[in-house]
Amino acid sequence: MRKSMPFATVLALTLALAAATAVTAHEGSGEEQVVVEPADVTAGDSVVVAGSGLEPDDERVLVLAGGDLVVDFGTVTTDAEGMFQLEATIPSHLPSGTYELRAIGDETVTAELAVTAAAGGAEASPGVDDPNQAVVARERTPLELGLILALVALAAVAGGLLVWRAVRFRGAAGA
């Protein structure tokens, strides 16, 4: 009976071959590249992210962005040849969709990742899969920020009026 190879081993071998091909194809061209293997996953599965043609000994922030979600995978540092490799688990709560994996440094290099929602994944809480990953809220539009500031100002004015009224009432009661 033949034993099957673990998924991670097959994935690592596939990525190593793809990275070797990419390095050979781009050697000398200086083209920055990020590859995600596999490029189509189910939420909760792992992927291998590899970068090449980047600045040597350079720190990169890795994020997965799509829709209103941003998942932070932390930082990686390229080696002396400007390459890095990282295995990352895609959070099981992500909805289906096409996401963009970004390696952010002096410039941003991207790769697409298609995610299929896991069964029951919509109820999962952010950060349950890996406490080192965080789901970051989307940035607010200027209109939303203006409305928030107006509500804060209105609450401050109402609070000031209540304090003024209490002081005035206390002053009248003590006279």
N, C-alpha and C positions, 0 to 999 in steps of 0.2 A: 504494500500500500504506500503510495507516495504522499509525503507531507506537503501541505501548501505553505507558501511563504507568507509571513505576516504582512498585512497591508502596508505598514510603515516601511518595511524593508523594500517592498516593490516600489513604493512611492519614492523612497530615497534613491534607489537605483535609476528610476525613470528621470528624476530631477538631475541626478549627476550626469546622465547622458545628455539631457537637454542643455544643462549648463555648459558642458564641454563643447557641444555643438555651437551654442551661442557665443562662447568665448572664441572659438576658432573662426566663426563667421564674422565676428565683430572685432577681432584682434587688430589693433592699430587704428580702428576707425574712431575710437573714443566715444562711441554711442552709449549713452546711459540706458539701462534696461532693467525692468523688474518683471519677473515671471512668477505666476502663481500656479502651482500644480496640486491637485487637479483644478481646472478653471471652472468646474461645475460641481458644486457640493450641496449636501443637505446640511441645514443648520445643526450644529452640534458636532460635525465632523472636523477633522484637522486638515490643514493645507500646509504646503511648504512654500515659503516665499524666498526667492533668491534674486539678488541684484548683482549686476555686473556693469563694467565701464564707468563706475562712479569714482569719486575722488578717493585716493588711498587714505586710510586711517581717519575716515570722516564719520561723524555721528548722524544717524537718520532717525526721524520719528516715523513710526509706521501706524497708519490709521486705515480703517475700512469705512468708507462713506457711501451712503445711499439714502435717498429720501430725506427724512428729518433725523436720521441716526448717524452717529459717528462713534465707532468703536476704536479705542486706543489700545494698540498692541505694545506700546512702550518704545524703547529706542534700541537700535542696533549700531554697531560700529563696523565699518568696512575694513577688510584686511589690507595688506600692503599692495595687493593687485586691484583694489577697489571693488571687491566682491563681498557679499554677505549671504547668509542663509539662516532661516528661522522657521521652526515649525510652530504654527498657531492654530488654536481651536476657535472655530467660528461659533459665537454664542448661539445656544439653542433657541433663544427667543426671537431671533431675527425673522422677519417676514420674507416671503419669496420676493425676489427681485434681482436686478443687476446692480452690483456694487462696484466701487472703485477702490482698489487698494493703492494707497499713496505712500511713497517713501519720500518724506519731506526733509530737505537739507537746504543748501544754497539754491537749489532748484528742486522742483517736484517731479518725480517720475512715477507713472501710474500703470496699473494693469487692471483689467476687468475681471470680475468674479461673479458668476451666476450662482445665487443661493436659492435653494428650495426649502421652504419652511418645514420644520420637523413636526411630526404629528403631536398636537398638544403644546407646541412651542409657544403659542401666543400667550399662554397664561404664565410662562416662566418669568421670574423676576430678573432684571438686569443685574449682572455681576454674580449670579449664582454659580455659573459654570467655572469661572475663574475670578477670584477676588482682585487680581491684578488688572483686569479689564474693566473699563468704565464706559458707559453709554453717556455721551455728552449731549445736552439739549441743543437744539438748533439756535442760531443767532437770531436775535429779534430785529424786526424791520424798524426804521425810524418812526413810523406811525405807532407801532406797538410800544416802543420806548416812550414816545410822547404821551400816550394814554396812561402808561404806568406812572410816569412822573406827575401827570395831572391828578391822578388818584392819590398819590402820596402827598401832594401839595394840599389837596382838599382835606385829607385826613389831618394834616398838620394844622390847618386853619380851624377845623372843627375842634381839635384838641385844645388849641389856644383859647378859643371862645369858651369852652367848658371850664378851663382853669381860671380865666378872667371872671366868669360868672360865679365860680365857687369862692374866689377871693372877695369879690364884691358882696356876695351873700354873707360870708363869714364876717366881713367888716361891718355890715349893717346889723347883724345879730349881736355883735359885741358892743355896739354903741348905745 
